[in-house]
Amino acid sequence: MNWNYDPIKDYYTDEHGIKFHFIREGHRKDKSGFVRNLRTYRALDYDDPEGYLGACTTYYP
């Protein structure tokens, strides 16, 4: 399942029409010392009556 990406406005749209906008950049180092550059996207305004959004996001404290 691929999401559509708008490179000009920097957001993804999933198959339900929910838009995930860019929030921040970060870095994470794995066990072998490799540094990964991460971009975080979040749904800012959405209607989620079926609880779908929780299934397409992951929370890292």
PQR file with spaces between the fields and no chain letter, atoms N, CA, C, O and H, PARSE charges and radii, in Angstrom:
ATOM       1  N    MET     1       0.841   -1.159    0.000 -0.4000 1.5000
ATOM       2  CA   MET     1       0.000    0.000    0.000 -0.0000 2.0000
ATOM       3  C    MET     1       0.898    1.238    0.000  0.5500 1.7000
ATOM       4  O    MET     1       1.573    1.518    0.991 -0.5500 1.4000
ATOM       5  N    ASN     2       0.905    1.962   -1.088 -0.4000 1.5000
ATOM       6  CA   ASN     2       1.690    3.186   -1.205 -0.0000 2.0000
ATOM       7  C    ASN     2       0.797    4.400   -0.999  0.5500 1.7000
ATOM       8  O    ASN     2      -0.354    4.427   -1.436 -0.5500 1.4000
ATOM       9  H    ASN     2       0.357    1.735   -1.893  0.4000 1.0000
ATOM      10  N    TRP     3       1.342    5.391   -0.332 -0.4000 1.5000
ATOM      11  CA   TRP     3       0.630    6.654   -0.132 -0.0000 2.0000
ATOM      12  C    TRP     3       1.104    7.646   -1.176  0.5500 1.7000
ATOM      13  O    TRP     3       2.240    7.572   -1.645 -0.5500 1.4000
ATOM      14  H    TRP     3       2.277    5.369    0.023  0.4000 1.0000
ATOM      15  N    ASN     4       0.231    8.575   -1.537 -0.4000 1.5000
ATOM      16  CA   ASN     4       0.597    9.631   -2.477 -0.0000 2.0000
ATOM      17  C    ASN     4       1.386   10.705   -1.738  0.5500 1.7000
ATOM      18  O    ASN     4       1.072   11.043   -0.597 -0.5500 1.4000
ATOM      19  H    ASN     4      -0.691    8.636   -1.156  0.4000 1.0000
ATOM      20  N    TYR     5       2.412   11.237   -2.399 -0.4000 1.5000
ATOM      21  CA   TYR     5       3.262   12.256   -1.793 -0.0000 2.0000
ATOM      22  C    TYR     5       3.207   13.531   -2.621  0.5500 1.7000
ATOM      23  O    TYR     5       3.326   13.485   -3.845 -0.5500 1.4000
ATOM      24  H    TYR     5       2.666   10.962   -3.326  0.4000 1.0000
ATOM      25  N    ASP     6       3.028   14.673   -1.955 -0.4000 1.5000
ATOM      26  CA   ASP     6       3.065   15.981   -2.599 -0.0000 2.0000
ATOM      27  C    ASP     6       4.389   16.636   -2.220  0.5500 1.7000
ATOM      28  O    ASP     6       4.529   17.122   -1.098 -0.5500 1.4000
ATOM      29  H    ASP     6       2.931   14.710   -0.960  0.4000 1.0000
ATOM      30  N    PRO     7       5.371   16.663   -3.137 -0.5600 1.5000
ATOM      31  CA   PRO     7       6.691   17.196   -2.799  0.2800 2.0000
ATOM      32  C    PRO     7       6.712   18.712   -2.594  0.5500 1.7000
ATOM      33  O    PRO     7       7.599   19.224   -1.910 -0.5500 1.4000
ATOM      34  N    ILE     8       5.767   19.428   -3.163 -0.4000 1.5000
ATOM      35  CA   ILE     8       5.735   20.878   -3.002 -0.0000 2.0000
ATOM      36  C    ILE     8       5.250   21.259   -1.602  0.5500 1.7000
ATOM      37  O    ILE     8       5.846   22.116   -0.950 -0.5500 1.4000
ATOM      38  H    ILE     8       5.046   19.013   -3.719  0.4000 1.0000
ATOM      39  N    LYS     9       4.170   20.625   -1.141 -0.4000 1.5000
ATOM      40  CA   LYS     9       3.621   20.930    0.184 -0.0000 2.0000
ATOM      41  C    LYS     9       4.152   19.992    1.267  0.5500 1.7000
ATOM      42  O    LYS     9       3.869   20.188    2.449 -0.5500 1.4000
ATOM      43  H    LYS     9       3.686   19.928   -1.671  0.4000 1.0000
ATOM      44  N    ASP    10       4.919   18.976    0.874 -0.4000 1.5000
ATOM      45  CA   ASP    10       5.567   18.022    1.778 -0.0000 2.0000
ATOM      46  C    ASP    10       4.583   17.318    2.708  0.5500 1.7000
ATOM      47  O    ASP    10       4.666   17.440    3.930 -0.5500 1.4000
ATOM      48  H    ASP    10       5.149   18.816   -0.086  0.4000 1.0000
ATOM      49  N    TYR    11       3.643   16.575    2.102 -0.4000 1.5000
ATOM      50  CA   TYR    11       2.737   15.745    2.887 -0.0000 2.0000
ATOM      51  C    TYR    11       2.371   14.488    2.106  0.5500 1.7000
ATOM      52  O    TYR    11       2.458   14.454    0.879 -0.5500 1.4000
ATOM      53  H    TYR    11       3.575   16.475    1.109  0.4000 1.0000
ATOM      54  N    TYR    12       1.962   13.456    2.841 -0.4000 1.5000
ATOM      55  CA   TYR    12       1.487   12.205    2.269 -0.0000 2.0000
ATOM      56  C    TYR    12      -0.021   12.131    2.448  0.5500 1.7000
ATOM      57  O    TYR    12      -0.563   12.664    3.417 -0.5500 1.4000
ATOM      58  H    TYR    12       1.892   13.484    3.838  0.4000 1.0000
ATOM      59  N    THR    13      -0.698   11.470    1.515 -0.4000 1.5000
ATOM      60  CA   THR    13      -2.131   11.216    1.631 -0.0000 2.0000
ATOM      61  C    THR    13      -2.344    9.713    1.554  0.5500 1.7000
ATOM      62  O    THR    13      -1.917    9.063    0.600 -0.5500 1.4000
ATOM      63  H    THR    13      -0.258   11.037    0.728  0.4000 1.0000
ATOM      64  N    ASP    14      -3.012    9.164    2.572 -0.4000 1.5000
ATOM      65  CA   ASP    14      -3.255    7.720    2.565 -0.0000 2.0000
ATOM      66  C    ASP    14      -4.501    7.396    1.757  0.5500 1.7000
ATOM      67  O    ASP    14      -5.128    8.290    1.188 -0.5500 1.4000
ATOM      68  H    ASP    14      -3.359    9.692    3.347  0.4000 1.0000
ATOM      69  N    GLU    15      -4.864    6.106    1.706 -0.4000 1.5000
ATOM      70  CA   GLU    15      -5.990    5.676    0.886 -0.0000 2.0000
ATOM      71  C    GLU    15      -7.339    6.139    1.425  0.5500 1.7000
ATOM      72  O    GLU    15      -8.344    6.047    0.719 -0.5500 1.4000
ATOM      73  H    GLU    15      -4.354    5.380    2.169  0.4000 1.0000
ATOM      74  N    HIS    16      -7.384    6.637    2.662 -0.4000 1.5000
ATOM      75  CA   HIS    16      -8.621    7.161    3.243 -0.0000 2.0000
ATOM      76  C    HIS    16      -8.724    8.681    3.100  0.5500 1.7000
ATOM      77  O    HIS    16      -9.692    9.290    3.555 -0.5500 1.4000
ATOM      78  H    HIS    16      -6.568    6.712    3.235  0.4000 1.0000
ATOM      79  N    GLY    17      -7.720    9.283    2.464 -0.4000 1.5000
ATOM      80  CA   GLY    17      -7.734   10.723    2.264 -0.0000 2.0000
ATOM      81  C    GLY    17      -7.169   11.524    3.425  0.5500 1.7000
ATOM      82  O    GLY    17      -7.255   12.752    3.417 -0.5500 1.4000
ATOM      83  H    GLY    17      -6.934    8.788    2.094  0.4000 1.0000
ATOM      84  N    ILE    18      -6.591   10.861    4.426 -0.4000 1.5000
ATOM      85  CA   ILE    18      -5.992   11.556    5.569 -0.0000 2.0000
ATOM      86  C    ILE    18      -4.616   12.059    5.155  0.5500 1.7000
ATOM      87  O    ILE    18      -3.806   11.302    4.618 -0.5500 1.4000
ATOM      88  H    ILE    18      -6.521    9.864    4.432  0.4000 1.0000
ATOM      89  N    LYS    19      -4.353   13.345    5.407 -0.4000 1.5000
ATOM      90  CA   LYS    19      -3.074   13.952    5.037 -0.0000 2.0000
ATOM      91  C    LYS    19      -2.137   13.955    6.241  0.5500 1.7000
ATOM      92  O    LYS    19      -2.518   14.337    7.348 -0.5500 1.4000
ATOM      93  H    LYS    19      -5.010   13.960    5.842  0.4000 1.0000
ATOM      94  N    PHE    20      -0.903   13.520    5.995 -0.4000 1.5000
ATOM      95  CA   PHE    20       0.141   13.487    7.022 -0.0000 2.0000
ATOM      96  C    PHE    20       1.190   14.524    6.648  0.5500 1.7000
ATOM      97  O    PHE    20       1.914   14.357    5.667 -0.5500 1.4000
ATOM      98  H    PHE    20      -0.594   13.210    5.096  0.4000 1.0000
ATOM      99  N    HIS    21       1.270   15.599    7.436 -0.4000 1.5000
ATOM     100  CA   HIS    21       2.161   16.722    7.158 -0.0000 2.0000
ATOM     101  C    HIS    21       3.487   16.560    7.891  0.5500 1.7000
ATOM     102  O    HIS    21       3.543   15.960    8.965 -0.5500 1.4000
ATOM     103  H    HIS    21       0.681   15.735    8.233  0.4000 1.0000
ATOM     104  N    PHE    22       4.552   17.101    7.303 -0.4000 1.5000
ATOM     105  CA   PHE    22       5.881   17.050    7.900 -0.0000 2.0000
ATOM     106  C    PHE    22       5.887   17.837    9.205  0.5500 1.7000
ATOM     107  O    PHE    22       5.381   18.958    9.264 -0.5500 1.4000
ATOM     108  H    PHE    22       4.506   17.588    6.431  0.4000 1.0000
ATOM     109  N    ILE    23       6.464   17.241   10.260 -0.4000 1.5000
ATOM     110  CA   ILE    23       6.534   17.870   11.581 -0.0000 2.0000
ATOM     111  C    ILE    23       7.971   18.229   11.947  0.5500 1.7000
ATOM     112  O    ILE    23       8.251   19.370   12.316 -0.5500 1.4000
ATOM     113  H    ILE    23       6.875   16.330   10.213  0.4000 1.0000
ATOM     114  N    ARG    24       8.889   17.254   11.846 -0.4000 1.5000
ATOM     115  CA   ARG    24      10.274   17.513   12.258 -0.0000 2.0000
ATOM     116  C    ARG    24      11.220   16.463   11.671  0.5500 1.7000
ATOM     117  O    ARG    24      10.804   15.405   11.197 -0.5500 1.4000
ATOM     118  H    ARG    24       8.662   16.328   11.546  0.4000 1.0000
ATOM     119  N    GLU    25      12.504   16.804   11.725 -0.4000 1.5000
ATOM     120  CA   GLU    25      13.559   15.858   11.360 -0.0000 2.0000
ATOM     121  C    GLU    25      14.283   15.428   12.616  0.5500 1.7000
ATOM     122  O    GLU    25      14.371   16.181   13.586 -0.5500 1.4000
ATOM     123  H    GLU    25      12.841   17.663   12.110  0.4000 1.0000
ATOM     124  N    GLY    26      14.797   14.225   12.591 -0.4000 1.5000
ATOM     125  CA   GLY    26      15.553   13.726   13.729 -0.0000 2.0000
ATOM     126  C    GLY    26      16.583   12.712   13.267  0.5500 1.7000
ATOM     127  O    GLY    26      16.675   12.388   12.083 -0.5500 1.4000
ATOM     128  H    GLY    26      14.726   13.614   11.803  0.4000 1.0000
ATOM     129  N    HIS    27      17.344   12.226   14.207 -0.4000 1.5000
ATOM     130  CA   HIS    27      18.391   11.242   13.936 -0.0000 2.0000
ATOM     131  C    HIS    27      18.310   10.148   14.987  0.5500 1.7000
ATOM     132  O    HIS    27      17.966   10.400   16.142 -0.5500 1.4000
ATOM     133  H    HIS    27      17.270   12.489   15.169  0.4000 1.0000
ATOM     134  N    ARG    28      18.629    8.946   14.576 -0.4000 1.5000
ATOM     135  CA   ARG    28      18.642    7.811   15.497 -0.0000 2.0000
ATOM     136  C    ARG    28      19.836    6.934   15.148  0.5500 1.7000
ATOM     137  O    ARG    28      20.076    6.634   13.978 -0.5500 1.4000
ATOM     138  H    ARG    28      18.908    8.741   13.638  0.4000 1.0000
ATOM     139  N    LYS    29      20.573    6.530   16.158 -0.4000 1.5000
ATOM     140  CA   LYS    29      21.732    5.665   15.950 -0.0000 2.0000
ATOM     141  C    LYS    29      21.334    4.237   16.316  0.5500 1.7000
ATOM     142  O    LYS    29      20.792    3.994   17.394 -0.5500 1.4000
ATOM     143  H    LYS    29      20.378    6.774   17.108  0.4000 1.0000
ATOM     144  N    ASP    30      21.607    3.292   15.409 -0.4000 1.5000
ATOM     145  CA   ASP    30      21.275    1.901   15.712 -0.0000 2.0000
ATOM     146  C    ASP    30      22.422    1.226   16.465  0.5500 1.7000
ATOM     147  O    ASP    30      23.436    1.860   16.755 -0.5500 1.4000
ATOM     148  H    ASP    30      22.047    3.489   14.533  0.4000 1.0000
ATOM     149  N    LYS    31      22.260   -0.048   16.778 -0.4000 1.5000
ATOM     150  CA   LYS    31      23.238   -0.773   17.597 -0.0000 2.0000
ATOM     151  C    LYS    31      24.631   -0.829   16.971  0.5500 1.7000
ATOM     152  O    LYS    31      25.635   -0.878   17.682 -0.5500 1.4000
ATOM     153  H    LYS    31      21.436   -0.564   16.543  0.4000 1.0000
ATOM     154  N    SER    32      24.689   -0.823   15.640 -0.4000 1.5000
ATOM     155  CA   SER    32      25.986   -0.907   14.972 -0.0000 2.0000
ATOM     156  C    SER    32      26.641    0.464   14.800  0.5500 1.7000
ATOM     157  O    SER    32      27.747    0.560   14.269 -0.5500 1.4000
ATOM     158  H    SER    32      23.874   -0.783   15.062  0.4000 1.0000
ATOM     159  N    GLY    33      25.956    1.533   15.250 -0.4000 1.5000
ATOM     160  CA   GLY    33      26.512    2.869   15.165 -0.0000 2.0000
ATOM     161  C    GLY    33      26.099    3.658   13.936  0.5500 1.7000
ATOM     162  O    GLY    33      26.514    4.803   13.759 -0.5500 1.4000
ATOM     163  H    GLY    33      25.057    1.454   15.682  0.4000 1.0000
ATOM     164  N    PHE    34      25.279    3.045   13.082 -0.4000 1.5000
ATOM     165  CA   PHE    34      24.812    3.729   11.886 -0.0000 2.0000
ATOM     166  C    PHE    34      23.761    4.771   12.264  0.5500 1.7000
ATOM     167  O    PHE    34      22.817    4.457   12.988 -0.5500 1.4000
ATOM     168  H    PHE    34      24.942    2.115   13.225  0.4000 1.0000
ATOM     169  N    VAL    35      23.913    6.000   11.785 -0.4000 1.5000
ATOM     170  CA   VAL    35      22.968    7.063   12.091 -0.0000 2.0000
ATOM     171  C    VAL    35      21.933    7.166   10.974  0.5500 1.7000
ATOM     172  O    VAL    35      22.279    7.304    9.801 -0.5500 1.4000
ATOM     173  H    VAL    35      24.680    6.255   11.196  0.4000 1.0000
ATOM     174  N    ARG    36      20.673    7.096   11.353 -0.4000 1.5000
ATOM     175  CA   ARG    36      19.575    7.189   10.397 -0.0000 2.0000
ATOM     176  C    ARG    36      18.907    8.558   10.531  0.5500 1.7000
ATOM     177  O    ARG    36      18.614    9.019   11.634 -0.5500 1.4000
ATOM     178  H    ARG    36      20.392    6.984   12.306  0.4000 1.0000
ATOM     179  N    ASN    37      18.677    9.184    9.398 -0.4000 1.5000
ATOM     180  CA   ASN    37      17.946   10.444    9.382 -0.0000 2.0000
ATOM     181  C    ASN    37      16.464   10.130    9.217  0.5500 1.7000
ATOM     182  O    ASN    37      16.075    9.421    8.289 -0.5500 1.4000
ATOM     183  H    ASN    37      18.915    8.809    8.502  0.4000 1.0000
ATOM     184  N    LEU    38      15.645   10.654   10.109 -0.4000 1.5000
ATOM     185  CA   LEU    38      14.217   10.365   10.116 -0.0000 2.0000
ATOM     186  C    LEU    38      13.413   11.638    9.906  0.5500 1.7000
ATOM     187  O    LEU    38      13.786   12.710   10.382 -0.5500 1.4000
ATOM     188  H    LEU    38      15.961   11.230   10.863  0.4000 1.0000
ATOM     189  N    ARG    39      12.308   11.507    9.190 -0.4000 1.5000
ATOM     190  CA   ARG    39      11.371   12.622    9.021 -0.0000 2.0000
ATOM     191  C    ARG    39      10.037   12.176    9.603  0.5500 1.7000
ATOM     192  O    ARG    39       9.537   11.105    9.258 -0.5500 1.4000
ATOM     193  H    ARG    39      12.005   10.636    8.803  0.4000 1.0000
ATOM     194  N    THR    40       9.466   12.974   10.467 -0.4000 1.5000
ATOM     195  CA   THR    40       8.214   12.643   11.137 -0.0000 2.0000
ATOM     196  C    THR    40       7.062   13.374   10.456  0.5500 1.7000
ATOM     197  O    THR    40       7.123   14.580   10.219 -0.5500 1.4000
ATOM     198  H    THR    40       9.872   13.844   10.747  0.4000 1.0000
ATOM     199  N    TYR    41       6.014   12.618   10.147 -0.4000 1.5000
ATOM     200  CA   TYR    41       4.796   13.166    9.550 -0.0000 2.0000
ATOM     201  C    TYR    41       3.639   12.836   10.488  0.5500 1.7000
ATOM     202  O    TYR    41       3.609   11.772   11.107 -0.5500 1.4000
ATOM     203  H    TYR    41       5.964   11.638   10.339  0.4000 1.0000
ATOM     204  N    ARG    42       2.683   13.766   10.584 -0.4000 1.5000
ATOM     205  CA   ARG    42       1.560   13.566   11.496 -0.0000 2.0000
ATOM     206  C    ARG    42       0.280   14.096   10.843  0.5500 1.7000
ATOM     207  O    ARG    42       0.294   15.104   10.136 -0.5500 1.4000
ATOM     208  H    ARG    42       2.706   14.630   10.081  0.4000 1.0000
ATOM     209  N    ALA    43      -0.819   13.392   11.100 -0.4000 1.5000
ATOM     210  CA   ALA    43      -2.129   13.861   10.643 -0.0000 2.0000
ATOM     211  C    ALA    43      -2.553   15.000   11.560  0.5500 1.7000
ATOM     212  O    ALA    43      -2.662   14.817   12.773 -0.5500 1.4000
ATOM     213  H    ALA    43      -0.830   12.574   11.675  0.4000 1.0000
ATOM     214  N    LEU    44      -2.790   16.172   10.986 -0.4000 1.5000
ATOM     215  CA   LEU    44      -3.137   17.341   11.782 -0.0000 2.0000
ATOM     216  C    LEU    44      -4.648   17.535   11.896  0.5500 1.7000
ATOM     217  O    LEU    44      -5.142   17.946   12.946 -0.5500 1.4000
ATOM     218  H    LEU    44      -2.701   16.320   10.001  0.4000 1.0000
ATOM     219  N    ASP    45      -5.373   17.247   10.841 -0.4000 1.5000
ATOM     220  CA   ASP    45      -6.813   17.458   10.826 -0.0000 2.0000
ATOM     221  C    ASP    45      -7.448   16.272   10.119  0.5500 1.7000
ATOM     222  O    ASP    45      -7.216   16.066    8.927 -0.5500 1.4000
ATOM     223  H    ASP    45      -4.971   16.914    9.988  0.4000 1.0000
ATOM     224  N    TYR    46      -8.249   15.487   10.841 -0.4000 1.5000
ATOM     225  CA   TYR    46      -8.823   14.297   10.240 -0.0000 2.0000
ATOM     226  C    TYR    46     -10.094   13.889   10.961  0.5500 1.7000
ATOM     227  O    TYR    46     -10.318   14.273   12.109 -0.5500 1.4000
ATOM     228  H    TYR    46      -8.437   15.655   11.809  0.4000 1.0000
ATOM     229  N    ASP    47     -10.910   13.122   10.293 -0.4000 1.5000
ATOM     230  CA   ASP    47     -12.106   12.529   10.864 -0.0000 2.0000
ATOM     231  C    ASP    47     -11.853   11.029   10.866  0.5500 1.7000
ATOM     232  O    ASP    47     -11.693   10.431    9.802 -0.5500 1.4000
ATOM     233  H    ASP    47     -10.727   12.810    9.360  0.4000 1.0000
ATOM     234  N    ASP    48     -11.814   10.416   12.032 -0.4000 1.5000
ATOM     235  CA   ASP    48     -11.416    9.012   12.165 -0.0000 2.0000
ATOM     236  C    ASP    48     -12.472    8.207   12.929  0.5500 1.7000
ATOM     237  O    ASP    48     -12.192    7.723   14.025 -0.5500 1.4000
ATOM     238  H    ASP    48     -11.944   10.902   12.896  0.4000 1.0000
ATOM     239  N    PRO    49     -13.677    8.054   12.375 -0.5600 1.5000
ATOM     240  CA   PRO    49     -14.742    7.375   13.110  0.2800 2.0000
ATOM     241  C    PRO    49     -14.497    5.882   13.344  0.5500 1.7000
ATOM     242  O    PRO    49     -15.066    5.309   14.274 -0.5500 1.4000
ATOM     243  N    GLU    50     -13.669    5.249   12.526 -0.4000 1.5000
ATOM     244  CA   GLU    50     -13.446    3.804   12.654 -0.0000 2.0000
ATOM     245  C    GLU    50     -12.176    3.454   13.423  0.5500 1.7000
ATOM     246  O    GLU    50     -11.851    2.274   13.555 -0.5500 1.4000
ATOM     247  H    GLU    50     -13.207    5.714   11.771  0.4000 1.0000
ATOM     248  N    GLY    51     -11.454    4.442   13.931 -0.4000 1.5000
ATOM     249  CA   GLY    51     -10.226    4.168   14.655 -0.0000 2.0000
ATOM     250  C    GLY    51      -9.081    3.744   13.764  0.5500 1.7000
ATOM     251  O    GLY    51      -8.150    3.082   14.221 -0.5500 1.4000
ATOM     252  H    GLY    51     -11.717    5.401   13.824  0.4000 1.0000
ATOM     253  N    TYR    52      -9.138    4.118   12.499 -0.4000 1.5000
ATOM     254  CA   TYR    52      -8.126    3.712   11.529 -0.0000 2.0000
ATOM     255  C    TYR    52      -6.760    4.305   11.820  0.5500 1.7000
ATOM     256  O    TYR    52      -5.746    3.634   11.627 -0.5500 1.4000
ATOM     257  H    TYR    52      -9.895    4.656   12.128  0.4000 1.0000
ATOM     258  N    LEU    53      -6.710    5.556   12.283 -0.4000 1.5000
ATOM     259  CA   LEU    53      -5.442    6.274   12.413 -0.0000 2.0000
ATOM     260  C    LEU    53      -4.448    5.550   13.320  0.5500 1.7000
ATOM     261  O    LEU    53      -3.250    5.562   13.037 -0.5500 1.4000
ATOM     262  H    LEU    53      -7.534    6.101   12.439  0.4000 1.0000
ATOM     263  N    GLY    54      -4.902    4.937   14.377 -0.4000 1.5000
ATOM     264  CA   GLY    54      -4.002    4.214   15.277 -0.0000 2.0000
ATOM     265  C    GLY    54      -3.297    3.053   14.609  0.5500 1.7000
ATOM     266  O    GLY    54      -2.202    2.672   15.023 -0.5500 1.4000
ATOM     267  H    GLY    54      -5.875    4.927   14.606  0.4000 1.0000
ATOM     268  N    ALA    55      -3.910    2.484   13.579 -0.4000 1.5000
ATOM     269  CA   ALA    55      -3.305    1.357   12.876 -0.0000 2.0000
ATOM     270  C    ALA    55      -2.214    1.781   11.910  0.5500 1.7000
ATOM     271  O    ALA    55      -1.435    0.938   11.465 -0.5500 1.4000
ATOM     272  H    ALA    55      -4.799    2.794   13.243  0.4000 1.0000
ATOM     273  N    CYS    56      -2.131    3.072   11.569 -0.4000 1.5000
ATOM     274  CA   CYS    56      -1.147    3.501   10.570 -0.0000 2.0000
ATOM     275  C    CYS    56      -0.068    4.392   11.186  0.5500 1.7000
ATOM     276  O    CYS    56       0.699    5.015   10.452 -0.5500 1.4000
ATOM     277  H    CYS    56      -2.763    3.757   11.930  0.4000 1.0000
ATOM     278  N    THR    57       0.006    4.464   12.501 -0.4000 1.5000
ATOM     279  CA   THR    57       1.031    5.263   13.150 -0.0000 2.0000
ATOM     280  C    THR    57       1.739    4.429   14.202  0.5500 1.7000
ATOM     281  O    THR    57       1.190    3.449   14.706 -0.5500 1.4000
ATOM     282  H    THR    57      -0.617    3.958   13.097  0.4000 1.0000
ATOM     283  N    THR    58       2.939    4.817   14.521 -0.4000 1.5000
ATOM     284  CA   THR    58       3.731    4.171   15.563 -0.0000 2.0000
ATOM     285  C    THR    58       4.241    5.231   16.501  0.5500 1.7000
ATOM     286  O    THR    58       4.695    6.285   16.055 -0.5500 1.4000
ATOM     287  H    THR    58       3.384    5.612   14.110  0.4000 1.0000
ATOM     288  N    TYR    59       4.179    4.979   17.783 -0.4000 1.5000
ATOM     289  CA   TYR    59       4.627    5.966   18.766 -0.0000 2.0000
ATOM     290  C    TYR    59       5.956    5.515   19.368  0.5500 1.7000
ATOM     291  O    TYR    59       6.080    4.390   19.853 -0.5500 1.4000
ATOM     292  H    TYR    59       3.811    4.123   18.145  0.4000 1.0000
ATOM     293  N    TYR    60       6.930    6.393   19.330 -0.4000 1.5000
ATOM     294  CA   TYR    60       8.223    6.137   19.959 -0.0000 2.0000
ATOM     295  C    TYR    60       8.423    7.176   21.047  0.5500 1.7000
ATOM     296  O    TYR    60       8.611    8.350   20.728 -0.5500 1.4000
ATOM     297  H    TYR    60       6.829    7.306   18.936  0.4000 1.0000
ATOM     298  N    PRO    61       8.391    6.800   22.311 -0.5600 1.5000
ATOM     299  CA   PRO    61       8.574    7.777   23.403  0.2800 2.0000
ATOM     300  C    PRO    61       9.974    8.334   23.446  0.5500 1.7000
ATOM     301  O    PRO    61      10.283    9.162   24.302 -0.5500 1.4000
